Amino acid sequence: MSDAATFIHPEVPPSGTGCVECEEQGSWWLHLRRCADCGHIGCCDDSLNKHATAHWKATGHRVIQSFEPGEDWFWDFATEEMFDGPELAPPTEHRASQGVPGPRDRVPGDWQRQLAAQAR
């Protein structure tokens, strides 16, 4: 984990239950990631908008944790390493009722095509 621990603040709650920027834009996401430093919830790099990575680049907050139900892994953008870390303040995952991708009411019918087109 090296110095990644200095970027983890377990007492900080998450910013919400969805990607902050996607919520503001009325967009949707595939998977969610939580900044272990400030609690910002952003969408993963497989999502259209990649807000978790954008947050790291804008703030230098380099450690995230999955915000998906049943996942508790951490990722350090700087070292590109996955590791185990401490329990973060609840909630530690989004509501399962949001769906994946989510939120259900904003996911377009052609979401898989959109993600595949982006990956090219």
N, C-alpha and C positions, 0 to 999 in steps of 0.2 A: 504494500500500500504506500510505501515511501512517505512523501510529505503530503499525500492526498488528504490525510486526516485533518490538516489545517483548513481544508475547504469543506468540512462537514460540521454542521451545527444542528445536532439532533433535536434541540428544543424549538426550532423554527417550524411552524406549521406550513402546510402547502398553501399556495395562493388560491386554490379552489379545486374543483373536480374536473376541470377541462383545460385545454390549452388556452392560456391567457389571450394570445393574439388571435387565434382562430375564433374564440368567442367574440372578440371585438369586431372581427371581420365577417362573422356569420359563416365561417368556413367549417371544415370537418377535418378529422385526423384519423390515422391508422392506430398508432399506439402513443401512449403518453410517458413522459419522463419528468422527474422532479429534481430540481436543483437542490443539492444537499447543502448548499451555502445559504441561499435566501428563500427557498421554498417555491420558486417560480415553476409553474407547470407549463411545459412546452411539448410540442409534438415531435415524434422521432424522425430520423432521416429517411424512413420509408414513407413518411407522410408527404403530401404535396409541398408543405411550407417549411418544414425542417426548423421549427422555432426553437427547439431545445439547443441545437447547435448554434443558431443565431444568437441565443442568449449567452452562451459561453463566449462567443467571439466578441460580443458587445461589452460583457462585464468581466471576463476573466474567471468567472465561476466555473471551474473545470470539472467538478464531480457531479454526476447525476445518479439517481436511482430510478429503476423502473417504477412506474406508477400503475402497473397492470396487476389485476387480481392474481394472487398466487406467485408473484415474482418479487424477489427482494435483492437482486444483484445491483451492484454499483459499477459505474464506468468512469474512468478518468480520461477525459479528452486529451490531456497533455501527454500521457504515457501510452494511451490506447490500450489500457489494461482493465480487465474486469476483476472485481474483488468483492469480498464480503465486508460489510461494515456494520455499524451500530443500528439499533432500532431508531427510526425517526419519529417525530411527533405525529400523532394520528390526524387525519386518516392517512394510511400508507398505500392506498390504492383507490382508483375511481370506483364508483358504483357499477356493479355488473350490469345493471339495467341500462346504462349508457350505451352498451353495445360496443363491438369492435368490428369495423370502424365505428366511430361515433362523432357526435351524438346521433342516434338513430334517425331523428327527424330531419337531419341535414345531409345525410349521406346520399349522394346521387346514385341513381340506378346503374350508371356505368363507372362506378368507382374503380373497379379493377382495371378497366381500359385506361382511365386517367393515370393511375399509378404506373402502369406498364409503359405508357407514352412518356412519362417523366423519366423513367429509368433508362431510356434509350440515349 
